[in-house]
Amino acid sequence: MTRFLLIVIFAAMFFSGCAGNPTSDTALRSANQTLENQFSPFRYVVTPSDGGRPVANVEWAGVPGKSISELAPQVRRDIFGAIMKNCGLQSSALAETRIVKHDAPVFYEVWVFNDPLSKRTDNKSGLSVVMTQLPNGGGVNIRYYGDCHSKDAPVFHFPN
């Protein structure tokens, strides 16, 4: 996640006062739209905290679902091969796939792995896998976004 984006989110929330405020809601929507445009595997979601104050936590983008790559075994092998080569993550470590957007010709998914090298408290790492179907049966272009070994992102606390 870019430092600029985090500064924008923090400033909007700080000056808006609290969650539920239209300014902070707009800031979160804007931040999440920027994350989507950058094919980030994360989104901010407002949830209540133990202390009663709302917080903006990071969650995996998308909803659990079946990867489009399951329909194309060669594409799936290529994806796992690249992830293994670049990140050292085995196919057996795949915990779930999350569908962000399946809008032909672009298929945007988040693949979440059990990862002992993750710097997150849940020991999971996620990568955005973006598959673009090329015209006239020309194959599939596959791009990856995110860190191989995910880190915890900042949590934003709203004042009461």
Secondary structure, DSSP 4 states (H G I P E B T S, - for coil): --HHHHHHHHHHHHHH-STTSHHHHHHHHHHHHHHHHTT-SEEEEEEE-TTS-EEEEEEESSEE---GGGG-HHHHHHHHHHHHHHH---GGGEEEEEEEEEETTEEEEEEEEE-TT-BSTT-EEEEEEEEEEPGGG--EEEEEES-SS-BPPP-EEPP-
